[in-house]
Amino acid sequence: RKSSGTNKKTGKPWTKFTIKTADADYGTFSETFAQFAKDSIGSDVPVKIVYKVTDFGNDLEAIMLPEDDAPPPPTEE
């Protein structure tokens, strides 16, 4: 979901995206995060969501494929 408006103090436009899961909603101003979520939903690819709870709800801090969070493989010496 996408909502837009104008900041009352600065007059600058903003767009906020809401990513819905089965368990919760997550908000972000990042179009990149929103597009990543949309693409993963369309392909049924599971993703890992990192967020923090604020006065405004669950703010998305990162969204990634689960393997992106894995430690790098050991290097041969």
N, C-alpha and C positions, 0 to 999 in steps of 0.2 A: 504494500500500500504506500502511496506517496501523498504527502501533503506539503503545501507551500504557503508562504506568507512573507511579511515584511517585518524586520526587527523594529520594534517601537522606538528604541533609543537611537539606533544608528541609521535607520531607514534602508538598510541593505536587505535584499531579498534572501530567503532561505528555502531550502527544500529538505524535508525530513522523510526518511524511508522507514517503514515498519515491516520487520520480518517476522512472520508468524510461524510458529512451530506447533506441534501437538500439545506442548506443555506451557508455552509462554510466548510473549511478544517481545521483540528487541528493537530498539530505535537506533538509527544512525543518520548522520548527515552525509555519509560517504556513499557516493553513487557507485564507486568501485565495489564496496561491500554488498550493496543492494543487488548489483548485477551478478556478482559471484553467487549470492544466495538464489537468485532467480534461475541462473543457469544450472545450479545443482539440483534444484527442485524439478526442473524440466527433464533432467537425465537420471533422476532417482539416485544420485550420488550422495552418500552421507557426508556431512561436514562437521567440524568441531567449531563451536562458538565460545568465545571468551567475552565475558561481559562484566559490568559492575552495576550494582543496584544504586540508583540515585533517587532524588525526590521526584524525578520525572519518569521513573520506571527503570527498565533494564536497558542500559546503554551499551551497545555493541562496541567492543574494543578490538576484536579480531575475528576473522572467519577464515578457516583453512581446511584443507583436506587432512584427515587424520594422520596420514603418513608424513605430512609436512612438519608435524610436531615431534617426529621420532628423532632420536639422536643420530648423528652421522655414523656411517659404518666405520669400523676401525681401519686404520691405514697400515699397510705392511711396511716394516722398517728394514 
